[in-house]
Amino acid sequence: MESMQVALESVVSSIFDGSNEFAGGSSEVHDALCGIFEGLLRELLSLKWTEPALVEVLGHYLDAMGPFLKYFSDVVGSVINKLFELLNSLPFVVKDPSTSSARHARLQICTSFIRIAKSADKSILPHMKGIADTMVYLQREGRLLRGEHNLLGEAFLVIASAAGVQQQQEVLAWLLEPLSQQWIQIEWQNNYLSEPLGLVRLCSETAFMWSLFHTITFFEKALKRSGMRKGQSSSTSSSTPHPMASHLSWMLPPLLKLLRAIHSLWSPSVFQVLPGEIKAAMSMSDVERSSLLGVGNPKLSKGALTFIEGSPFDVNKEGYTEPNEADIRNWLKGIRDSGYNVLGLSATIGDPFFKGIDVDSVALALIENIQSMEFRHTRQLVHSVLIPLVKSCPPDMWGVWLEKLLHPLFVHCQQALSCSWFGLLHEGRAKVPDNHGILTGSDLKVEVMEE
């Protein structure tokens, strides 16, 4: 059944993707093709599947019809209604792990909105209000999880991108304003981020920690979906401000505080007083170890992050149970991954970032504990944050930004690499200065360093 979906997607794309000038063919061919695909779509819309696996398959079939919807907009509303019908047919709260397939199916249906928004293009614009009203209703009724809301919000941003910058700005304001009300509150920042062990308390507040996670991942989606198109200069001002430019001033300061708190966990003075569960969560999972070495393909453990549309979603957790070691590890990784991406993407906006954000707060968050940072995290910081920042930094601000960020980084890297290479060249074995993340006695870090 799944292979048939792939075949359908290939056929629909080859006919309606726009490359063969479908709109310019004969009316007889148009009518015949329209009749065939309208009939197929009616059959798909009439199906009453409710089993999670079948709901996923049906969602994929509707995805495949996206290019057809671009030319026949009168059926878009029926497809949207069907997707919401499928979403509401699945259990909302999943406490039994054996039924987690329903949670995954719900996420897949929400992802279908994104895919259809991409392929249907402007034909979905007239339905924006209907989608928004349904989202508000489901939220008000408590029947939409944060991860699902993020996906629907991302679909909304895709739709708005076809309508122009002004529409994007309006949609962003609608989606981000509710998030900002919690995000900018000073109480949670003082309670959890004012001193290192505050993060330990945060990791015991399951619902709130995952709420922060979903907020940051949506910031990442908003930046990606409203970013500059390829070929446009991101570091120079244009007549039209970036749709996200006005939001950086309230988005980034709490994020920088959170990243600084996470980085501080690896400093020796803090690490030695952490609870055992937090220490264990800071180490690599089996999946990460295997990925780093490039060997094997271990089975994901229960609670592991699942990736949908390029973003991490914990399909089993939404704040209903006490966090365990795997949950905390996933949360730390998710905050770091999305947080770094948010900073890197924000830097590409240019002046609103470099002239509106305090460089000292950025340096404190990223560099203060650089000497305690694991190599894997240093590499991620460089690739996700510092490289975009260096590329986008206006020349007249190099002295302010690059010196404060790069000088301590280069000093640390020179010391760490000199130690490692000296051992490899003169003793036949690399020395690895970082001291967390891998259990004592493991040769993993040495192997990676030597490679």
C-alpha positions as a LaTeX table, in Angstrom:
\begin{tabular}{lrrr}
\hline
Residue & $x$ (\AA) & $y$ (\AA) & $z$ (\AA) \\
\hline
Met1 & 0.00 & 0.00 & 0.00 \\
Glu2 & 2.85 & 2.38 & 0.82 \\
Ser3 & 4.58 & 1.59 & $-2.48$ \\
Met4 & 1.38 & 2.56 & $-4.30$ \\
Gln5 & 1.51 & 5.92 & $-2.55$ \\
Val6 & 5.03 & 6.48 & $-3.90$ \\
Ala7 & 3.84 & 5.56 & $-7.39$ \\
Leu8 & 0.89 & 7.95 & $-7.12$ \\
Glu9 & 3.18 & 10.74 & $-5.96$ \\
Ser10 & 5.47 & 10.18 & $-8.94$ \\
Val11 & 2.59 & 10.23 & $-11.42$ \\
Val12 & 0.92 & 13.32 & $-9.95$ \\
Ser13 & 4.22 & 15.20 & $-9.75$ \\
Ser14 & 5.17 & 14.35 & $-13.32$ \\
Ile15 & 1.87 & 15.74 & $-14.60$ \\
Phe16 & 1.19 & 18.70 & $-12.33$ \\
Asp17 & 4.59 & 19.94 & $-11.14$ \\
Gly18 & 4.51 & 22.77 & $-13.69$ \\
Ser19 & 7.56 & 21.73 & $-15.69$ \\
Asn20 & 5.52 & 20.32 & $-18.57$ \\
Glu21 & 3.24 & 23.35 & $-18.93$ \\
Phe22 & 0.13 & 21.43 & $-17.98$ \\
Ala23 & $-1.96$ & 24.57 & $-18.31$ \\
Gly24 & $-1.06$ & 24.86 & $-21.98$ \\
Gly25 & $-2.29$ & 21.46 & $-23.18$ \\
Ser26 & $-5.50$ & 20.63 & $-25.00$ \\
Ser27 & $-8.83$ & 20.94 & $-23.24$ \\
Glu28 & $-9.63$ & 17.27 & $-23.92$ \\
Val29 & $-6.51$ & 16.14 & $-22.10$ \\
His30 & $-7.23$ & 18.56 & $-19.27$ \\
Asp31 & $-10.76$ & 17.28 & $-18.84$ \\
Ala32 & $-9.68$ & 13.64 & $-18.92$ \\
Leu33 & $-6.91$ & 14.10 & $-16.38$ \\
Cys34 & $-9.10$ & 16.24 & $-14.17$ \\
Gly35 & $-11.82$ & 13.60 & $-14.18$ \\
Ile36 & $-9.40$ & 10.81 & $-13.31$ \\
Phe37 & $-7.77$ & 12.58 & $-10.39$ \\
Glu38 & $-10.97$ & 14.13 & $-9.09$ \\
Gly39 & $-12.50$ & 10.66 & $-8.99$ \\
Leu40 & $-9.46$ & 9.27 & $-7.18$ \\
Leu41 & $-9.50$ & 12.12 & $-4.70$ \\
Arg42 & $-13.21$ & 11.57 & $-3.99$ \\
Glu43 & $-12.47$ & 7.93 & $-3.22$ \\
Leu44 & $-9.67$ & 8.90 & $-0.84$ \\
Leu45 & $-11.85$ & 11.48 & 0.91 \\
Ser46 & $-14.64$ & 8.93 & 1.37 \\
Leu47 & $-12.44$ & 6.47 & 3.27 \\
Lys48 & $-13.26$ & 6.13 & 6.98 \\
Trp49 & $-10.01$ & 4.66 & 8.23 \\
Thr50 & $-9.30$ & 5.20 & 11.93 \\
Glu51 & $-6.47$ & 2.77 & 12.67 \\
Pro52 & $-3.29$ & 4.83 & 13.21 \\
Ala53 & $-1.28$ & 2.95 & 10.57 \\
Leu54 & $-4.05$ & 3.36 & 7.99 \\
Val55 & $-4.55$ & 7.01 & 8.90 \\
Glu56 & $-0.85$ & 7.60 & 8.19 \\
Val57 & $-1.14$ & 5.90 & 4.81 \\
Leu58 & $-4.22$ & 7.93 & 3.90 \\
Gly59 & $-2.41$ & 11.10 & 4.91 \\
His60 & 0.45 & 10.17 & 2.58 \\
Tyr61 & $-2.00$ & 9.59 & $-0.29$ \\
Leu62 & $-3.47$ & 13.05 & 0.28 \\
Asp63 & 0.09 & 14.45 & 0.35 \\
Ala64 & 0.69 & 12.91 & $-3.04$ \\
Met65 & $-2.28$ & 14.80 & $-4.48$ \\
Gly66 & $-0.75$ & 18.17 & $-3.54$ \\
Pro67 & 0.45 & 19.18 & $-7.03$ \\
Phe68 & $-3.04$ & 18.40 & $-8.39$ \\
Leu69 & $-4.54$ & 20.79 & $-5.82$ \\
Lys70 & $-2.37$ & 23.59 & $-7.19$ \\
Tyr71 & $-4.43$ & 23.59 & $-10.41$ \\
Phe72 & $-7.82$ & 22.59 & $-8.98$ \\
Ser73 & $-8.27$ & 24.76 & $-5.93$ \\
Asp74 & $-11.98$ & 24.02 & $-5.53$ \\
Val75 & $-11.16$ & 20.70 & $-3.83$ \\
Val76 & $-8.55$ & 22.09 & $-1.40$ \\
Gly77 & $-11.15$ & 22.77 & 1.28 \\
Ser78 & $-12.31$ & 19.15 & 1.23 \\
Val79 & $-8.75$ & 17.90 & 1.69 \\
Ile80 & $-8.14$ & 20.25 & 4.62 \\
Asn81 & $-11.38$ & 19.15 & 6.28 \\
Lys82 & $-10.39$ & 15.50 & 5.79 \\
Leu83 & $-7.00$ & 16.05 & 7.42 \\
Phe84 & $-8.62$ & 17.63 & 10.47 \\
Glu85 & $-11.13$ & 14.77 & 10.54 \\
Leu86 & $-8.28$ & 12.25 & 10.57 \\
Leu87 & $-6.48$ & 14.20 & 13.30 \\
Asn88 & $-9.56$ & 14.25 & 15.51 \\
Ser89 & $-10.20$ & 10.54 & 14.96 \\
Leu90 & $-6.97$ & 9.62 & 16.76 \\
Pro91 & $-6.56$ & 9.49 & 20.57 \\
Phe92 & $-5.30$ & 12.76 & 22.00 \\
Val93 & $-3.65$ & 11.62 & 25.24 \\
Val94 & $-1.53$ & 8.50 & 24.88 \\
Lys95 & $-0.34$ & 7.08 & 28.20 \\
Asp96 & 0.08 & 3.48 & 27.11 \\
Pro97 & 3.33 & 3.07 & 25.13 \\
Ser98 & 1.69 & 0.33 & 23.09 \\
Thr99 & $-0.62$ & 2.96 & 21.57 \\
Ser100 & 2.11 & 5.48 & 20.78 \\
Ser101 & 1.46 & 4.78 & 17.10 \\
Ala102 & $-1.54$ & 7.07 & 17.46 \\
Arg103 & 0.72 & 9.92 & 18.62 \\
His104 & 3.02 & 9.33 & 15.67 \\
Ala105 & 0.05 & 9.26 & 13.28 \\
Arg106 & $-1.21$ & 12.58 & 14.67 \\
Leu107 & 2.18 & 14.16 & 14.01 \\
Gln108 & 2.24 & 12.73 & 10.50 \\
Ile109 & $-1.18$ & 14.19 & 9.73 \\
Cys110 & $-0.01$ & 17.60 & 10.95 \\
Thr111 & 3.06 & 17.21 & 8.75 \\
Ser112 & 0.73 & 16.58 & 5.81 \\
Phe113 & $-0.49$ & 20.16 & 6.16 \\
Ile114 & 3.09 & 21.34 & 5.56 \\
Arg115 & 3.59 & 19.17 & 2.50 \\
Ile116 & 0.28 & 20.14 & 0.95 \\
Ala117 & 0.94 & 23.82 & 1.70 \\
Lys118 & 4.22 & 23.52 & $-0.22$ \\
Ser119 & 2.82 & 21.75 & $-3.26$ \\
Ala120 & $-0.61$ & 23.40 & $-3.49$ \\
Asp121 & 0.99 & 26.87 & $-3.38$ \\
Lys122 & $-1.45$ & 29.80 & $-3.63$ \\
Ser123 & $-4.54$ & 27.62 & $-4.03$ \\
Ile124 & $-4.55$ & 27.10 & $-0.26$ \\
Leu125 & $-4.50$ & 30.83 & 0.57 \\
Pro126 & $-8.31$ & 31.25 & 0.71 \\
His127 & $-8.44$ & 28.60 & 3.44 \\
Met128 & $-6.04$ & 30.28 & 5.87 \\
Lys129 & $-8.80$ & 31.65 & 8.08 \\
Gly130 & $-10.55$ & 28.29 & 8.26 \\
Ile131 & $-7.33$ & 26.55 & 9.28 \\
Ala132 & $-6.62$ & 29.25 & 11.87 \\
Asp133 & $-10.13$ & 29.03 & 13.33 \\
Thr134 & $-9.85$ & 25.25 & 13.62 \\
Met135 & $-6.45$ & 25.52 & 15.31 \\
Val136 & $-7.86$ & 28.00 & 17.83 \\
Tyr137 & $-10.85$ & 25.76 & 18.50 \\
Leu138 & $-8.73$ & 22.65 & 19.04 \\
Gln139 & $-6.41$ & 24.56 & 21.36 \\
Arg140 & $-9.31$ & 25.98 & 23.33 \\
Glu141 & $-10.76$ & 22.48 & 23.71 \\
Gly142 & $-7.36$ & 21.13 & 24.82 \\
Arg143 & $-7.13$ & 18.73 & 21.88 \\
Leu144 & $-3.93$ & 19.94 & 20.24 \\
Leu145 & $-0.50$ & 19.15 & 21.63 \\
Arg146 & 2.34 & 21.65 & 21.42 \\
Gly147 & 4.30 & 19.60 & 18.90 \\
Glu148 & 1.20 & 19.35 & 16.71 \\
His149 & 0.53 & 23.06 & 17.03 \\
Asn150 & 4.11 & 23.76 & 15.95 \\
Leu151 & 3.63 & 21.70 & 12.79 \\
Leu152 & 0.35 & 23.40 & 11.92 \\
Gly153 & 1.97 & 26.75 & 12.62 \\
Glu154 & 4.81 & 25.84 & 10.29 \\
Ala155 & 2.27 & 24.97 & 7.59 \\
Phe156 & 0.70 & 28.37 & 8.17 \\
Leu157 & 4.06 & 30.04 & 7.59 \\
Val158 & 4.50 & 28.10 & 4.34 \\
Ile159 & 1.09 & 29.29 & 3.19 \\
Ala160 & 1.84 & 32.88 & 4.17 \\
Ser161 & 5.13 & 32.85 & 2.26 \\
Ala162 & 3.12 & 32.59 & $-0.96$ \\
Ala163 & 1.19 & 35.74 & $-0.04$ \\
Gly164 & 4.08 & 38.13 & 0.53 \\
Val165 & 6.03 & 39.71 & 3.36 \\
Gln166 & 3.11 & 41.59 & 4.91 \\
Gln167 & 1.09 & 38.39 & 5.24 \\
Gln168 & 4.12 & 36.66 & 6.73 \\
Gln169 & 4.50 & 39.39 & 9.33 \\
Glu170 & 0.83 & 39.15 & 10.29 \\
Val171 & 0.99 & 35.37 & 10.61 \\
Leu172 & 4.19 & 35.54 & 12.65 \\
Ala173 & 2.63 & 38.07 & 15.01 \\
Trp174 & $-0.41$ & 35.81 & 15.44 \\
Leu175 & 1.69 & 32.71 & 16.12 \\
Leu176 & 4.46 & 34.25 & 18.21 \\
Glu177 & 2.51 & 36.64 & 20.43 \\
Pro178 & 1.06 & 33.87 & 22.65 \\
Leu179 & 4.52 & 32.30 & 22.98 \\
Ser180 & 6.10 & 35.61 & 23.95 \\
Gln181 & 3.74 & 36.03 & 26.90 \\
Gln182 & 5.34 & 33.07 & 28.68 \\
Trp183 & 8.81 & 33.33 & 27.16 \\
Ile184 & 9.62 & 36.86 & 28.36 \\
Gln185 & 8.36 & 36.35 & 31.92 \\
Ile186 & 11.22 & 37.13 & 34.30 \\
Glu187 & 9.92 & 34.77 & 37.01 \\
Trp188 & 10.87 & 31.52 & 35.28 \\
Gln189 & 14.20 & 32.95 & 34.19 \\
Asn190 & 15.07 & 33.94 & 37.76 \\
Asn191 & 13.83 & 30.64 & 39.16 \\
Tyr192 & 15.60 & 28.31 & 36.76 \\
Leu193 & 18.40 & 30.26 & 35.05 \\
Ser194 & 19.85 & 32.58 & 37.68 \\
Glu195 & 22.21 & 29.91 & 39.05 \\
Pro196 & 23.40 & 26.57 & 37.62 \\
Leu197 & 21.43 & 24.27 & 39.90 \\
Gly198 & 18.25 & 26.05 & 38.85 \\
Leu199 & 18.40 & 23.91 & 35.73 \\
Val200 & 18.15 & 20.83 & 37.94 \\
Arg201 & 14.87 & 22.18 & 39.27 \\
Leu202 & 13.70 & 22.87 & 35.73 \\
Cys203 & 14.34 & 19.24 & 34.76 \\
Ser204 & 11.89 & 18.17 & 37.46 \\
Glu205 & 9.15 & 20.40 & 36.03 \\
Thr206 & 8.28 & 18.12 & 33.14 \\
Ala207 & 5.47 & 20.06 & 31.51 \\
Phe208 & 7.33 & 23.36 & 31.67 \\
Met209 & 10.64 & 22.02 & 30.38 \\
Trp210 & 8.92 & 20.52 & 27.33 \\
Ser211 & 6.96 & 23.72 & 26.84 \\
Leu212 & 10.26 & 25.59 & 26.57 \\
Phe213 & 11.53 & 22.98 & 24.13 \\
His214 & 8.53 & 23.40 & 21.83 \\
Thr215 & 8.80 & 27.19 & 22.04 \\
Ile216 & 12.42 & 27.13 & 20.89 \\
Thr217 & 11.76 & 24.64 & 18.11 \\
Phe218 & 9.01 & 26.90 & 16.82 \\
Phe219 & 11.38 & 29.88 & 16.84 \\
Glu220 & 13.64 & 27.75 & 14.66 \\
Lys221 & 10.80 & 26.90 & 12.27 \\
Ala222 & 9.69 & 30.52 & 12.06 \\
Leu223 & 13.20 & 31.64 & 11.14 \\
Lys224 & 13.60 & 28.92 & 8.53 \\
Arg225 & 10.22 & 29.44 & 6.91 \\
Ser226 & 10.46 & 33.22 & 6.78 \\
Gly227 & 14.13 & 33.47 & 5.90 \\
Met228 & 15.82 & 34.99 & 2.90 \\
Arg229 & 15.56 & 33.16 & $-0.38$ \\
Lys230 & 18.67 & 31.70 & $-1.94$ \\
Gly231 & 20.66 & 34.26 & $-3.85$ \\
Gln232 & 19.59 & 37.15 & $-1.64$ \\
Ser233 & 22.11 & 38.90 & 0.56 \\
Ser234 & 21.36 & 38.27 & 4.21 \\
Ser235 & 23.92 & 40.64 & 5.70 \\
Thr236 & 22.88 & 43.83 & 3.99 \\
Ser237 & 19.83 & 45.92 & 4.65 \\
Ser238 & 17.03 & 45.90 & 2.13 \\
Ser239 & 14.00 & 48.06 & 1.62 \\
Thr240 & 11.84 & 45.36 & 3.20 \\
Pro241 & 12.84 & 44.27 & 6.71 \\
His242 & 13.10 & 40.57 & 7.45 \\
Pro243 & 9.76 & 39.31 & 8.83 \\
Met244 & 11.49 & 38.02 & 11.98 \\
Ala245 & 13.64 & 41.10 & 12.60 \\
Ser246 & 11.27 & 42.72 & 15.08 \\
His247 & 11.02 & 39.56 & 17.18 \\
Leu248 & 14.72 & 38.99 & 17.89 \\
Ser249 & 14.88 & 41.49 & 20.76 \\
Trp250 & 12.49 & 39.45 & 22.93 \\
Met251 & 13.28 & 35.97 & 21.58 \\
Leu252 & 17.03 & 35.81 & 22.06 \\
Pro253 & 17.84 & 37.11 & 25.59 \\
Pro254 & 16.03 & 34.28 & 27.45 \\
Leu255 & 17.46 & 31.75 & 24.99 \\
Leu256 & 20.99 & 32.98 & 25.67 \\
Lys257 & 20.39 & 32.63 & 29.41 \\
Leu258 & 19.12 & 29.08 & 28.93 \\
Leu259 & 22.08 & 28.06 & 26.77 \\
Arg260 & 24.49 & 29.60 & 29.28 \\
Ala261 & 22.88 & 27.55 & 32.05 \\
Ile262 & 23.14 & 24.36 & 29.99 \\
His263 & 26.79 & 25.02 & 29.13 \\
Ser264 & 27.57 & 25.59 & 32.81 \\
Leu265 & 26.52 & 22.01 & 33.66 \\
Trp266 & 29.79 & 20.78 & 32.13 \\
Ser267 & 32.00 & 23.06 & 34.24 \\
Pro268 & 33.84 & 20.99 & 36.90 \\
Ser269 & 32.53 & 23.00 & 39.86 \\
Val270 & 28.91 & 22.47 & 38.81 \\
Phe271 & 29.25 & 18.95 & 37.43 \\
Gln272 & 30.52 & 17.50 & 40.70 \\
Val273 & 27.40 & 18.55 & 42.63 \\
Leu274 & 24.82 & 17.46 & 40.03 \\
Pro275 & 22.41 & 14.60 & 40.77 \\
Gly276 & 23.36 & 11.26 & 39.23 \\
Glu277 & 20.43 & 11.31 & 36.82 \\
Ile278 & 21.53 & 14.65 & 35.35 \\
Lys279 & 25.13 & 13.46 & 35.04 \\
Ala280 & 23.98 & 10.32 & 33.24 \\
Ala281 & 21.79 & 12.39 & 30.89 \\
Met282 & 24.81 & 14.49 & 29.92 \\
Ser283 & 26.60 & 11.44 & 28.51 \\
Met284 & 26.11 & 10.17 & 24.98 \\
Ser285 & 23.38 & 7.69 & 24.14 \\
Asp286 & 24.21 & 4.49 & 22.28 \\
Val287 & 22.76 & 6.02 & 19.12 \\
Glu288 & 24.99 & 9.09 & 19.41 \\
Arg289 & 28.08 & 6.97 & 20.04 \\
Ser290 & 27.42 & 4.82 & 16.99 \\
Ser291 & 26.68 & 7.86 & 14.86 \\
Leu292 & 29.89 & 9.57 & 15.94 \\
Leu293 & 31.95 & 6.53 & 15.04 \\
Gly294 & 29.98 & 5.86 & 11.86 \\
Val295 & 29.30 & 2.23 & 12.74 \\
Gly296 & 26.14 & 0.20 & 13.13 \\
Asn297 & 22.56 & 1.38 & 13.28 \\
Pro298 & 21.35 & 0.68 & 16.82 \\
Lys299 & 17.66 & 0.55 & 17.55 \\
Leu300 & 16.31 & 3.76 & 19.02 \\
Ser301 & 15.60 & 3.45 & 22.69 \\
Lys302 & 12.19 & 4.21 & 24.11 \\
Gly303 & 11.75 & 7.96 & 24.30 \\
Ala304 & 14.40 & 8.70 & 21.70 \\
Leu305 & 13.91 & 11.70 & 19.47 \\
Thr306 & 12.11 & 11.09 & 16.23 \\
Phe307 & 12.80 & 13.44 & 13.33 \\
Ile308 & 9.99 & 14.80 & 11.21 \\
Glu309 & 10.53 & 17.42 & 8.51 \\
Gly310 & 14.04 & 18.01 & 9.80 \\
Ser311 & 13.07 & 18.89 & 13.38 \\
Pro312 & 13.18 & 16.80 & 16.54 \\
Phe313 & 9.97 & 15.72 & 18.18 \\
Asp314 & 9.68 & 13.49 & 21.17 \\
Val315 & 6.68 & 11.45 & 20.07 \\
Asn316 & 6.20 & 9.78 & 23.45 \\
Lys317 & 6.50 & 12.73 & 25.81 \\
Glu318 & 4.43 & 15.86 & 26.17 \\
Gly319 & 4.84 & 16.56 & 29.87 \\
Tyr320 & 2.49 & 13.94 & 31.32 \\
Thr321 & 5.05 & 11.77 & 33.11 \\
Glu322 & 8.09 & 12.26 & 35.30 \\
Pro323 & 11.27 & 12.74 & 33.26 \\
Asn324 & 13.88 & 10.01 & 33.26 \\
Glu325 & 17.49 & 9.97 & 32.11 \\
Ala326 & 16.58 & 9.51 & 28.43 \\
Asp327 & 14.01 & 12.33 & 28.56 \\
Ile328 & 16.49 & 14.76 & 30.10 \\
Arg329 & 19.16 & 13.76 & 27.56 \\
Asn330 & 16.70 & 14.31 & 24.71 \\
Trp331 & 15.68 & 17.65 & 26.17 \\
Leu332 & 19.26 & 18.86 & 26.58 \\
Lys333 & 20.10 & 17.76 & 23.04 \\
Gly334 & 16.94 & 19.29 & 21.60 \\
Ile335 & 17.48 & 22.64 & 23.33 \\
Arg336 & 21.10 & 22.74 & 22.18 \\
Asp337 & 20.29 & 21.72 & 18.59 \\
Ser338 & 17.40 & 24.13 & 18.09 \\
Gly339 & 18.92 & 26.87 & 20.25 \\
Tyr340 & 22.13 & 26.91 & 18.23 \\
Asn341 & 20.12 & 26.94 & 15.00 \\
Val342 & 18.01 & 29.85 & 16.23 \\
Leu343 & 21.15 & 31.88 & 16.96 \\
Gly344 & 22.77 & 31.00 & 13.63 \\
Leu345 & 19.63 & 31.80 & 11.65 \\
Ser346 & 19.11 & 35.03 & 13.58 \\
Ala347 & 22.65 & 36.14 & 12.74 \\
Thr348 & 21.93 & 35.78 & 9.02 \\
Ile349 & 19.28 & 38.50 & 9.33 \\
Gly350 & 22.11 & 41.00 & 9.72 \\
Asp351 & 21.84 & 44.39 & 11.41 \\
Pro352 & 18.77 & 43.63 & 13.58 \\
Phe353 & 20.87 & 40.91 & 15.24 \\
Phe354 & 24.27 & 42.57 & 15.44 \\
Lys355 & 22.98 & 46.02 & 16.42 \\
Gly356 & 20.07 & 44.89 & 18.56 \\
Ile357 & 21.57 & 42.08 & 20.64 \\
Asp358 & 24.16 & 42.64 & 23.38 \\
Val359 & 27.44 & 41.04 & 22.32 \\
Asp360 & 28.50 & 40.49 & 25.93 \\
Ser361 & 25.42 & 38.36 & 26.63 \\
Val362 & 26.17 & 36.29 & 23.53 \\
Ala363 & 29.80 & 35.82 & 24.57 \\
Leu364 & 28.78 & 34.82 & 28.11 \\
Ala365 & 26.29 & 32.27 & 26.84 \\
Leu366 & 28.55 & 30.69 & 24.24 \\
Ile367 & 32.14 & 31.15 & 25.37 \\
Glu368 & 32.14 & 31.44 & 29.17 \\
Asn369 & 32.45 & 27.66 & 29.64 \\
Ile370 & 34.17 & 26.84 & 26.35 \\
Gln371 & 37.03 & 25.06 & 28.16 \\
Ser372 & 34.58 & 22.62 & 29.74 \\
Met373 & 32.67 & 21.96 & 26.53 \\
Glu374 & 32.91 & 18.54 & 24.91 \\
Phe375 & 34.45 & 18.36 & 21.46 \\
Arg376 & 31.14 & 17.28 & 19.91 \\
His377 & 29.45 & 20.37 & 21.34 \\
Thr378 & 32.28 & 22.70 & 20.34 \\
Arg379 & 32.05 & 21.42 & 16.79 \\
Gln380 & 28.28 & 21.95 & 16.77 \\
Leu381 & 28.67 & 25.47 & 18.18 \\
Val382 & 31.17 & 26.38 & 15.47 \\
His383 & 29.11 & 24.99 & 12.59 \\
Ser384 & 25.64 & 26.08 & 13.71 \\
Val385 & 26.36 & 29.46 & 15.31 \\
Leu386 & 29.83 & 30.87 & 14.78 \\
Ile387 & 30.21 & 30.21 & 11.06 \\
Pro388 & 26.87 & 31.90 & 10.16 \\
Leu389 & 27.71 & 34.70 & 12.58 \\
Val390 & 31.13 & 35.35 & 11.04 \\
Lys391 & 29.72 & 35.23 & 7.50 \\
Ser392 & 26.91 & 37.65 & 8.34 \\
Cys393 & 28.70 & 40.08 & 10.64 \\
Pro394 & 28.90 & 43.58 & 9.07 \\
Pro395 & 32.55 & 44.58 & 8.51 \\
Asp396 & 32.20 & 47.66 & 10.70 \\
Met397 & 31.31 & 45.40 & 13.66 \\
Trp398 & 34.06 & 42.80 & 13.28 \\
Gly399 & 36.10 & 44.40 & 16.05 \\
Val400 & 33.19 & 44.26 & 18.49 \\
Trp401 & 31.80 & 40.81 & 17.75 \\
Leu402 & 34.52 & 38.61 & 16.34 \\
Glu403 & 37.22 & 39.44 & 18.86 \\
Lys404 & 35.01 & 38.65 & 21.84 \\
Leu405 & 33.79 & 35.36 & 20.37 \\
Leu406 & 36.68 & 34.02 & 18.33 \\
His407 & 39.73 & 34.90 & 20.43 \\
Pro408 & 38.80 & 32.71 & 23.45 \\
Leu409 & 37.61 & 29.97 & 21.09 \\
Phe410 & 40.91 & 29.93 & 19.18 \\
Val411 & 42.93 & 29.91 & 22.40 \\
His412 & 40.97 & 26.94 & 23.72 \\
Cys413 & 41.13 & 25.03 & 20.44 \\
Gln414 & 44.88 & 25.62 & 20.16 \\
Gln415 & 45.45 & 24.26 & 23.66 \\
Ala416 & 43.17 & 21.25 & 23.20 \\
Leu417 & 44.48 & 20.29 & 19.78 \\
Ser418 & 48.11 & 20.80 & 20.76 \\
Cys419 & 47.65 & 18.44 & 23.68 \\
Ser420 & 45.94 & 15.84 & 21.52 \\
Trp421 & 48.35 & 16.02 & 18.59 \\
Phe422 & 51.43 & 16.03 & 20.81 \\
Gly423 & 50.31 & 12.78 & 22.38 \\
Leu424 & 49.51 & 11.22 & 19.02 \\
Leu425 & 52.81 & 12.24 & 17.41 \\
His426 & 55.13 & 11.49 & 20.32 \\
Glu427 & 53.36 & 8.76 & 22.29 \\
Gly428 & 51.31 & 7.07 & 19.56 \\
Arg429 & 48.01 & 7.81 & 21.30 \\
Ala430 & 45.90 & 10.96 & 21.28 \\
Lys431 & 45.16 & 12.71 & 24.55 \\
Val432 & 41.65 & 14.05 & 24.91 \\
Pro433 & 41.35 & 16.99 & 27.30 \\
Asp434 & 37.54 & 17.10 & 27.59 \\
Asn435 & 36.29 & 15.06 & 30.50 \\
His436 & 32.56 & 14.46 & 30.23 \\
Gly437 & 30.10 & 12.67 & 28.00 \\
Ile438 & 31.82 & 9.29 & 27.69 \\
Leu439 & 32.00 & 6.75 & 30.46 \\
Thr440 & 35.38 & 6.26 & 32.10 \\
Gly441 & 37.51 & 3.70 & 30.33 \\
Ser442 & 35.93 & 4.18 & 26.91 \\
Asp443 & 38.26 & 4.74 & 23.97 \\
Leu444 & 35.57 & 6.41 & 21.88 \\
Lys445 & 36.88 & 9.96 & 22.16 \\
Val446 & 40.42 & 8.84 & 21.47 \\
Glu447 & 39.28 & 6.97 & 18.35 \\
Val448 & 37.40 & 10.00 & 17.08 \\
Met449 & 40.31 & 12.33 & 17.79 \\
Glu450 & 42.78 & 10.06 & 16.01 \\
Glu451 & 40.53 & 9.74 & 12.98 \\
\hline
\end{tabular}
